[in-house]
C-alpha cells in the first residue's frame, strides 16, 4: 500500500530543506535589520513584530521544503 522507506525519505528531504529555507529567511531578516526592529519595539508592537518575524521564517521554510519535494519528485521520475 504505502512504501514506508519512500515516505521517510520524503519527510527527511522536506525537513532538511525546511530548516535550510528557514535559516536563509532568518539570515535575510538579520541582514535587513529586522531583528533590531523587534528588539526595539515596545508593548503590543513587540508581539506583532515577533509574529511577523515568525511567519516570515516559517514561510521561508515551507517554500524551501515544498520546492525540494517538487524537485525530488521530478528527479525520481
C-alpha positions in Angstrom: 0.0 0.0 0.0 2.5 2.7 1.2 6.2 2.4 0.7 7.5 3.3 4.2 11.0 3.9 3.0 9.9 6.4 0.4 7.7 8.2 2.9 10.6 8.5 5.4 12.9 9.7 2.6 10.3 12.3 1.6 9.9 13.6 5.1 13.7 13.8 5.5 14.0 15.8 2.3 11.2 18.2 3.4 12.6 18.7 7.0 16.1 19.3 5.8 15.1 21.9 3.2 12.6 23.4 5.6 15.4 24.0 8.0 17.6 25.4 5.2 14.8 27.7 4.0 14.1 28.9 7.5 17.7 29.7 8.1 18.0 31.6 4.8 14.9 33.6 5.7 16.3 34.4 9.1 19.6 35.4 7.5 17.9 37.8 5.1 15.9 39.3 8.0 19.0 39.8 10.0 20.8 41.5 7.1 17.9 43.9 6.7 17.8 44.8 10.3 14.5 43.1 11.2 15.8 41.6 14.4 16.8 45.1 15.7 13.3 46.4 15.0 11.8 43.5 17.0 14.2 44.2 19.9 13.4 48.0 19.9 9.7 47.6 19.7 7.6 48.4 22.8 4.5 46.7 24.2 2.0 45.1 21.9 4.0 46.3 18.8 6.7 43.8 20.0 4.3 40.9 19.8 3.1 42.0 16.4 6.7 42.2 15.1 7.5 38.8 16.6 4.5 37.2 14.9 5.6 39.0 11.6 9.1 37.6 12.1 8.0 34.0 12.8 5.6 33.9 9.8 8.4 35.0 7.5 10.7 32.4 8.9 8.1 29.6 8.6 7.1 30.8 5.2 10.8 30.6 4.0 10.9 27.1 5.4 7.7 26.0 3.7 8.9 27.4 0.4 12.2 25.6 0.6 10.6 22.4 1.7 7.9 22.4 -1.0 10.3 23.3 -3.8 12.6 20.5 -2.6 9.7 18.0 -2.7 8.8 19.0 -6.2 12.4 18.7 -7.4 12.8 15.4 -5.6 9.7 14.1 -7.3 10.9 15.2 -10.7 14.3 13.6 -10.1 12.7 10.3 -9.2 10.5 10.1 -12.3 
